[in-house]
Amino acid sequence: MDMITEGLLAEFSKEFQIETLQEDKRFEHLCGFIVVKRHYSETFDPKDIVVGAGGDLGVDAIGIIVNGILVTDKDQLEDMLDGNPDYLDVTFIFVQADRGASFEAAKLGSFGYGVGEFFAPDTKEPRNARVVEFVEIMRAIYARSSKFKRGNPTCLLYYVTTGKVMGDASLGARADKVKGELTSLEYFSEVEVTLIGAADILKLYTFSKNSISREFAFPSRQDIPEIPGVKEAFVGFIPALHYLPIVCDNDEIVRSVFYDNVRDWQGYNDVNDEIRATLESDRRKRFVLMNNGITIIARNMTHTGSKFVIEDFQIVNGCQTSHVLFENRQNLDESVLVPLRLIWTQDEEVIEDIIHATNKQTEVTTEQFFAITTFARHLEAFFKNFPEGRRLYYERRSRQYDGLPVEKTRVVPQTSAVRAFAAMFLAEPHNTVRSYKKLSERVGNDIFIHEHKLYPYYTSAYALYVLEYLFRNQKIDSKYKVARFQILLAVRLLGNKIPTPKWNANAMDKYCEAICENLWDASKADLVFDAALKAIDAVSGLSLDRDKLHTTKFTEDLMLYCATQ
């Protein structure tokens, strides 16, 4: 392995706390992460996609992206599908990571064969537990193939080594053969085989750490007079064909740029149907007069003449318009113009006011605005206030910690914070995955509300951080991952026997601190998690069946068991 890749691997291993793993396993984590990050910009843990072990079909990492979401659990998929989306847009990503300094046609062939066997319903090849879990996700997707309205899934294969990508004829022929064999299955709308060498590893690793930057022309604009808290602002319009590259990458919508937009893509409801109908008709030339337009807030910006470069930006209004434009890009021409407001500010209060005002026309409650803005700022500050070894980083904005020298395992996305809190303190571990959509709708109602002390959110997030560390370093058998949120509940019930105080009582801080004292000390943490695992074993009867664990009855039985210990 060359010195540059060794340095990247060492830095990556420290950030994701996998220094204790063997080098080959750490390299699998690195390669899986940077490749999937190319297609999915949100925060995720590489251990959730790595499958390399015996029975891995020659595949080291698998990423399955469904409607812009990285799916790593069948229950997560089922929860997504409960909303009956109008379509399924699916990308399968397979990674083989080889530390060798050259590409080998035979290994590429074996890799392609393994991917084919992943999709084969009657394969005789051995598959480990993690591969089987991904196979279950795949089958659940194809069971709804009637929703492949944009075409069958895309299948992407990445063969990664520390060598150089050369124009080797035999390697090219083998890549073409792999592509042809997978295409002949007729499961995919597109198959791509990509070779990644040492130079590409550096490029992708750098991309994974940098905030998104875009350059575009904005000649049809008007300067807005000086506004306190705003460095510069402009209003005008831009051709839709020039706007789409701002929000797309590799012909995919970059979901993370809509992070601060309160509502995600709603599919084709009445409003979005009307936008689509306009783009499909001769009225598309009136689009600029009929649409409310796009609002972009950039935290960094430069411009020379009409050429603008924006970095660390968010689309705070226009999520629906952006998606409809993308979906109907075949109908766009230079006559389709999009109203655009471009604002350069780093003032959080200004950003919050703009988000609130530009989304006022949507069905978003005051509580939801508070949850994603004010409460989130308080939570971020609270998490950071702990000493370094106990510190966590609440992620208010997508990728906000990507380029900073912090352990990425200490970064807590909102989804993780909500799940951990609901499991540990609301005693609803059964709702954390299969019913997360309903759980997230409670944000601003009984989750992330002003009356709550912040300590329970930190405690549950830190407990999840410790648990994931134990999984990552193989101190807890991976078979218990299916019960990770049930384990968090048991940790609280066994870690502090006194009744849970009221949410706004000072006693809540002391209650949580007593639990954290066990979590902050490695030897005590081992004991409390051992006790939690014994509780899971006792209540489950040593049968870690997903359908049994993720029920209200199991939660109730677990609480009853813990109360008697």
C-alpha positions in Angstrom: 0.0 0.0 0.0 1.4 3.4 -1.0 2.2 6.0 1.7 -0.7 8.4 0.7 -3.3 5.6 1.0 -1.8 4.5 4.3 -2.1 8.0 5.6 -5.8 8.3 4.5 -6.5 4.9 6.0 -5.0 5.9 9.3 -6.9 9.2 9.4 -10.2 7.4 8.4 -9.7 4.7 11.0 -9.2 7.2 13.8 -12.3 9.2 12.8 -14.5 6.1 12.7 -12.8 4.4 15.7 -11.8 1.2 13.9 -8.0 1.3 14.7 -8.2 -2.1 16.5 -9.4 -3.9 13.3 -7.0 -5.6 10.9 -5.8 -3.5 8.0 -7.7 -5.4 5.4 -11.0 -4.8 7.3 -10.2 -1.1 7.8 -9.5 -0.8 4.1 -12.9 -2.4 3.3 -14.5 0.2 5.5 -12.7 3.0 3.8 -13.4 1.9 0.3 -17.1 1.1 1.0 -17.5 4.5 2.6 -16.0 6.7 -0.1 -17.7 4.9 -2.9 -21.2 5.0 -1.4 -20.6 8.6 -0.2 -20.2 9.4 -3.9 -23.9 8.6 -4.4 -25.3 9.3 -0.9 -24.1 12.5 0.8 -25.8 12.2 4.2 -24.0 11.0 7.3 -23.8 7.2 7.7 -21.5 4.6 9.5 -19.4 2.5 7.1 -19.9 -0.6 9.4 -23.5 -0.7 8.3 -22.5 -1.4 4.7 -19.5 -3.6 5.1 -20.2 -7.3 4.6 -16.7 -8.7 4.1 -16.2 -12.0 5.9 -16.7 -15.7 5.1 -19.7 -16.2 2.8 -19.5 -12.7 1.3 -19.8 -13.7 -2.4 -16.5 -11.9 -3.0 -18.2 -8.6 -2.1 -16.8 -6.3 0.7 -19.5 -3.6 0.9 -23.1 -3.2 -0.3 -25.0 0.0 -0.5 -28.7 0.1 -1.5 -30.2 3.5 -2.2 -34.0 3.7 -2.4 -35.6 7.0 -3.4 -32.5 8.8 -2.2 -32.2 7.0 1.2 -29.5 4.6 2.1 -31.3 1.4 3.3 -29.4 -0.9 5.6 -32.3 -2.7 7.3 -35.4 -4.4 5.9 -37.6 -2.9 8.6 -36.3 0.6 7.5 -37.4 -0.3 3.9 -40.8 -1.5 5.0 -41.3 1.7 7.0 -40.5 3.7 3.9 -42.8 1.6 1.7 -45.7 2.0 4.2 -46.1 5.5 2.8 -47.0 3.9 -0.6 -44.6 6.0 -2.7 -45.6 6.5 -6.3 -42.4 5.0 -7.6 -39.2 3.3 -6.5 -35.9 4.6 -7.7 -33.2 2.1 -6.7 -29.4 1.9 -7.0 -27.4 -1.2 -5.9 -23.8 -0.5 -5.2 -21.2 -3.3 -4.7 -17.6 -2.8 -3.7 -14.6 -5.1 -3.7 -11.6 -3.7 -1.8 -8.2 -5.2 -2.5 -5.0 -3.8 -1.0 -3.0 -5.1 -3.9 -1.1 -2.8 -6.2 -2.7 -4.1 -9.4 -6.1 -5.0 -10.9 -6.6 -8.7 -11.8 -9.0 -9.8 -14.4 -9.7 -13.0 -12.5 -10.6 -11.2 -9.3 -12.9 -8.9 -11.3 -14.6 -11.9 -12.8 -15.1 -13.5 -9.4 -16.5 -10.2 -8.1 -19.0 -10.0 -11.0 -20.0 -13.7 -10.4 -20.6 -12.9 -6.7 -22.9 -10.0 -7.6 -24.8 -12.2 -10.0 -25.3 -14.8 -7.3 -26.5 -12.1 -4.9 -29.5 -11.7 -7.2 -29.9 -15.4 -8.0 -33.0 -16.8 -6.1 -31.6 -20.4 -6.2 -27.9 -19.8 -5.5 -26.0 -22.5 -3.7 -23.2 -20.2 -2.8 -22.8 -19.6 1.0 -23.9 -16.2 2.3 -23.1 -14.7 5.7 -25.8 -13.2 7.9 -25.1 -9.6 6.7 -25.3 -10.5 3.1 -28.6 -12.4 3.7 -30.0 -9.2 5.3 -29.2 -7.3 2.2 -30.6 -10.0 0.0 -33.9 -9.7 2.0 -33.9 -6.0 1.3 -33.3 -6.7 -2.4 -36.1 -9.2 -2.6 -38.5 -6.8 -0.8 -37.7 -4.2 -3.5 -38.2 -6.5 -6.4 -41.5 -7.7 -4.9 -42.7 -4.2 -5.6 -41.3 -4.1 -9.2 -44.6 -2.5 -10.4 -43.3 0.7 -8.9 -40.2 0.8 -11.1 -41.8 3.5 -13.2 -38.5 5.1 -14.1 -37.0 1.8 -15.1 -35.4 -1.1 -13.3 -32.7 -0.5 -10.6 -29.2 0.6 -11.5 -26.4 -1.8 -10.6 -22.9 -0.3 -9.9 -19.8 -2.4 -9.3 -16.6 -0.8 -8.0 -13.4 -2.8 -7.9 -10.9 -0.9 -5.7 -7.1 -1.4 -5.4 -4.1 0.7 -4.5 -2.7 0.5 -8.0 -3.1 2.6 -11.1 -6.0 2.3 -13.6 -4.3 1.3 -16.9 -5.7 0.5 -20.3 -5.3 -3.2 -19.8 -7.1 -5.0 -22.7 -7.7 -8.2 -20.7 -9.1 -6.3 -17.8 -11.4 -4.2 -20.1 -12.6 -7.4 -21.8 -13.4 -9.0 -18.4 -15.2 -5.8 -17.3 -17.3 -5.9 -20.5 -18.1 -9.6 -19.8 -19.2 -8.9 -16.3 -21.4 -6.1 -17.5 -22.9 -8.2 -20.2 -23.6 -11.1 -17.9 -25.4 -8.9 -15.3 -27.3 -7.0 -18.0 -28.5 -10.3 -19.4 -30.3 -11.0 -16.2 -32.8 -8.2 -17.2 -33.0 -7.0 -13.6 -31.3 -3.6 -14.3 -31.9 -0.6 -16.4 -28.1 0.1 -16.3 -25.0 -1.8 -15.2 -21.6 -0.1 -14.7 -18.2 -1.6 -13.7 -15.7 1.0 -12.4 -12.1 0.6 -11.5 -10.9 2.7 -8.6 -7.1 3.1 -8.1 -5.0 4.9 -5.5 -5.4 8.3 -7.2 -9.2 7.8 -7.2 -9.2 6.8 -3.6 -7.6 10.1 -2.7 -10.0 12.0 -4.9 -13.1 10.3 -3.4 -11.8 10.6 0.2 -11.3 14.4 -0.3 -14.8 14.7 -1.8 -16.3 12.9 1.2 -14.8 15.5 3.5 -15.5 18.7 1.6 -18.8 20.7 1.6 -20.6 20.8 -1.7 -19.6 23.6 -4.0 -21.2 24.7 -7.3 -20.4 27.2 -10.0 -23.1 28.7 -12.3 -24.0 31.8 -14.3 -26.5 34.2 -12.9 -26.7 37.1 -15.3 -30.4 37.9 -15.0 -30.3 39.3 -11.4 -30.9 42.3 -9.3 -28.8 43.2 -6.2 -30.8 43.6 -3.0 -30.0 46.6 -0.9 -27.9 46.1 2.3 -29.7 44.0 5.0 -28.3 43.5 8.5 -26.8 40.0 8.9 -26.7 39.4 5.2 -23.4 39.8 3.3 -25.1 39.9 -0.2 -28.4 38.9 -1.7 -29.8 38.8 -5.2 -33.1 38.1 -6.9 -33.6 37.1 -10.5 -34.1 34.1 -12.7 -32.1 31.3 -14.2 -32.8 28.7 -16.9 -34.0 25.4 -15.4 -31.3 23.6 -17.4 -28.7 25.7 -15.7 -30.3 25.3 -12.3 -30.4 21.5 -12.2 -26.6 21.0 -12.1 -26.7 23.0 -8.8 -28.8 20.3 -7.1 -27.7 17.2 -9.0 -24.6 15.1 -9.1 -24.0 12.0 -11.3 -27.5 12.5 -12.7 -29.0 12.2 -9.2 -30.7 14.7 -6.9 -28.3 15.6 -4.0 -30.8 15.3 -1.1 -28.5 16.9 1.5 -28.8 20.3 -0.1 -32.5 20.3 1.0 -31.6 19.5 4.6 -33.0 22.8 6.0 -36.1 22.6 3.9 -38.8 21.6 6.3 -40.7 19.4 4.0 -39.0 16.7 1.9 -40.1 15.6 -1.6 -43.9 14.9 -1.4 -44.2 13.0 -4.6 -46.9 13.9 -7.1 -49.6 15.5 -5.1 -52.0 18.1 -6.6 -49.5 20.9 -6.5 -46.6 18.9 -8.0 -48.9 17.4 -10.6 -49.8 20.9 -11.7 -46.1 21.9 -12.0 -45.5 18.7 -14.1 -48.5 19.5 -16.3 -47.1 23.0 -17.0 -43.7 21.6 -18.0 -45.4 19.1 -20.3 -47.4 21.7 -22.1 -46.8 24.8 -24.2 -47.3 26.9 -21.1 -43.8 26.0 -19.9 -42.6 29.4 -21.1 -44.8 31.0 -18.4 -43.2 28.9 -15.7 -41.2 31.8 -14.3 -44.5 33.7 -13.8 -46.4 30.8 -12.3 -43.8 29.4 -9.8 -42.8 30.7 -6.4 -39.2 29.8 -7.2 -36.1 28.7 -5.4 -34.4 30.2 -2.3 -30.7 29.3 -1.8 -28.8 30.3 1.3 -25.0 30.0 0.9 -22.6 30.2 3.8 -19.7 30.9 1.5 -19.9 32.7 -1.9 -17.7 34.4 -4.5 -18.7 35.9 -7.8 -17.0 37.6 -10.7 -19.3 39.3 -13.1 -22.2 36.8 -13.7 -20.2 33.8 -12.6 -21.1 32.7 -9.0 -19.4 30.0 -6.8 -21.4 28.9 -3.8 -20.3 26.6 -1.0 -22.0 25.0 2.0 -25.4 26.0 0.6 -29.0 24.9 1.2 -32.2 25.0 -0.8 -34.5 26.3 2.0 -37.5 26.7 -0.3 -38.1 25.0 -3.6 -37.6 21.3 -2.8 -40.8 20.3 -4.6 -40.1 22.5 -7.6 -36.5 21.1 -7.8 -37.7 17.5 -7.8 -40.4 18.1 -10.4 -37.9 19.8 -12.7 -35.5 16.9 -12.3 -38.2 14.3 -12.9 -39.3 16.2 -16.1 -35.9 17.3 -17.3 -36.6 15.7 -20.7 -39.2 18.4 -21.2 -37.0 21.4 -20.3 -35.5 23.8 -22.8 -34.0 27.3 -22.6 -37.5 28.9 -22.4 -38.1 27.4 -18.9 -36.9 29.9 -16.4 -36.9 29.5 -12.6 -37.2 32.5 -10.2 -34.2 32.5 -7.9 -33.3 34.2 -4.6 -29.7 33.8 -3.7 -28.6 34.8 -0.1 -25.2 34.9 1.3 -25.2 34.8 5.1 -23.7 33.0 8.1 -26.1 34.5 10.6 -28.2 31.6 12.0 -31.1 33.9 13.1 -31.4 35.3 9.6 -31.4 31.7 8.2 -34.1 30.7 10.6 -36.3 33.6 9.8 -35.9 33.0 6.0 -36.8 29.3 6.4 -39.8 30.1 8.5 -41.1 32.8 6.1 -40.5 31.0 2.8 -42.2 27.8 4.1 -45.2 29.6 5.6 -47.4 28.5 2.8 -46.8 24.9 3.6 -48.5 22.8 6.3 -45.7 23.0 8.8 -46.4 23.7 12.5 -44.7 26.2 14.7 -43.5 23.2 16.8 -41.8 21.7 13.8 -40.0 24.9 13.0 -38.8 25.1 16.6 -37.6 21.5 16.6 -35.4 21.9 13.6 -34.1 25.3 14.5 -34.1 26.6 18.1 -34.2 23.2 19.8 -31.6 21.9 17.5 -29.2 24.8 18.3 -29.7 24.2 22.0 -29.0 20.5 21.6 -25.9 21.1 19.5 -24.5 23.4 22.1 -25.4 21.0 25.0 -23.7 18.0 23.3 -20.5 20.1 22.7 -20.4 21.3 26.3 -19.1 18.0 27.7 -15.4 17.3 28.1 -13.6 15.9 25.0 -13.8 12.2 25.8 -17.6 12.5 26.6 -18.4 15.0 23.8 -20.9 14.4 21.0 -21.8 16.5 18.0 -25.4 16.9 17.1 -25.7 17.4 13.3 -28.1 20.2 12.6 -27.1 20.5 9.0 -26.1 17.7 6.7 -22.3 17.3 6.3 -21.6 20.1 8.7 -18.8 18.0 10.4 -17.5 16.3 7.2 -14.5 18.5 6.9 -13.7 19.0 10.6 -11.2 16.9 12.6 -13.7 15.1 14.8 -14.4 11.4 15.3 -17.3 10.8 12.9 -18.7 8.2 15.2 -19.5 11.0 17.7 -21.6 12.9 15.1 -25.3 12.4 15.9 -27.8 12.9 13.0 -31.4 13.8 13.9 -32.6 10.4 13.0 -30.2 8.7 15.4 -31.1 11.3 18.2 -34.8 10.7 17.7 -34.5 6.9 17.6 -32.3 6.7 20.7 -34.4 9.0 22.7 -37.7 7.3 21.8 -36.2 3.8 22.6 -34.5 4.7 25.8 -36.8 7.3 27.4 -40.2 6.9 25.7 -39.8 3.1 26.0 -40.7 2.7 22.3 -37.8 0.7 20.8 -40.3 -1.2 18.7 -41.2 2.0 16.8 -37.6 3.2 16.1 -37.2 1.4 12.7 -40.5 -0.1 11.5 -42.5 3.0 12.4 -39.8 5.7 12.2 -41.9 7.8 9.8 -44.7 8.1 12.4 -42.1 8.7 15.1 -40.5 11.6 13.2 -43.9 13.2 12.8 -44.0 13.6 16.6 -40.9 15.9 16.5 -42.2 19.2 18.0 -45.0 17.5 19.8 -43.5 15.1 22.4 -40.0 14.9 20.9 -37.6 17.9 20.7 -39.9 20.2 22.7 -39.0 23.3 24.7 -40.2 21.7 28.0 -37.8 18.9 27.8 -34.5 18.8 29.6 -31.6 18.2 27.2 -29.8 15.6 29.3 -32.0 12.7 28.2 -31.2 13.3 24.5 -27.5 13.3 25.3 -27.8 10.2 27.5 -29.6 8.2 24.9 -27.3 9.4 22.1 -24.2 8.6 24.1 -25.6 5.1 25.0 -26.1 4.5 21.3 -22.5 5.8 20.6 -21.1 3.3 23.2 -23.2 0.4 21.9 -22.1 1.1 18.3 -18.4 1.2 19.5 -18.8 -2.2 21.1 -20.3 -3.6 17.9 -17.7 -1.9 15.7 -14.9 -3.4 17.7 -16.6 -6.8 18.0 -17.0 -6.7 21.8 -20.6 -7.5 21.3 -21.8 -10.1 18.9 -23.3 -8.6 15.7 -26.3 -10.9 16.1 -27.6 -8.4 18.7 -27.7 -5.5 16.2 -31.3 -6.4 15.5 -32.1 -5.5 19.1 -29.9 -2.4 19.5 -32.7 -0.1 20.5 -34.2 -2.7 22.9 -30.7 -2.8 24.5 -30.8 1.0 25.0 -34.0 0.7 26.9 -32.6 -2.1 29.1 -29.5 0.0 29.8 -31.7 2.8 31.2 -33.9 0.5 33.2 -31.0 -1.4 34.7 -28.7 1.6 35.0 -31.0 3.6 37.2 -33.8 2.0 39.2 -35.5 5.1 40.5 -38.7 6.3 38.7 -38.2 8.5 35.8 -38.5 12.2 36.8 -40.7 14.7 34.9 -39.2 16.0 31.7 -38.7 19.5 32.9 -37.6 18.7 36.5 -34.0 19.3 37.7 -34.1 15.8 39.0 -34.0 14.6 35.4 -30.5 15.8 35.0 -29.3 13.9 38.1 -31.2 10.8 36.9 -29.4 10.9 33.5 -26.0 11.7 35.0 -26.2 8.6 37.1 -26.7 6.5 33.9 -23.9 8.4 32.1 -21.5 7.7 35.0 -21.8 4.1 34.0 -21.4 4.8 30.3 -18.4 7.1 30.7 -16.4 4.4 32.5 -15.4 1.6 30.1 -15.4 -1.1 32.7 -18.8 0.0 34.1 -20.2 0.3 30.6 -19.2 -3.3 29.8 -21.1 -4.5 32.9 -24.3 -2.5 32.2 -24.3 -3.7 28.6 -23.7 -7.3 29.6 -26.7 -7.0 32.0 -28.8 -5.6 29.1 -27.8 -8.4 26.8 -28.7 -10.9 29.5 -32.1 -9.3 29.7 -32.6 -9.5 26.0 -31.6 -13.2 26.0 -33.9 -13.9 28.9 -37.0 -12.2 27.4 -36.3 -13.5 23.8 -35.6 -17.0 24.9 -32.3 -16.7 23.0 -34.2 -16.3 19.8 -33.3 -12.9 18.3 -36.2 -13.0 15.8 -36.8 -9.6 14.2 -40.6 -10.0 14.1 -40.7 -10.9 17.8 -38.3 -8.2 19.0 -39.9 -5.3 17.2 -43.3 -5.6 19.0 -45.0 -3.8 21.8 -45.3 -7.0 23.7 -41.6 -7.7 23.7 -41.0 -4.1 25.0 -43.5 -4.7 27.8 -42.0 -8.0 28.7 -38.5 -6.5 28.7 -39.6 -3.7 31.0 -41.2 -6.2 33.4 -38.1 -8.3 33.4 -35.8 -5.4 34.1 -38.0 -4.2 37.0 -37.5 -7.5 38.8 -33.7 -7.5 38.5 
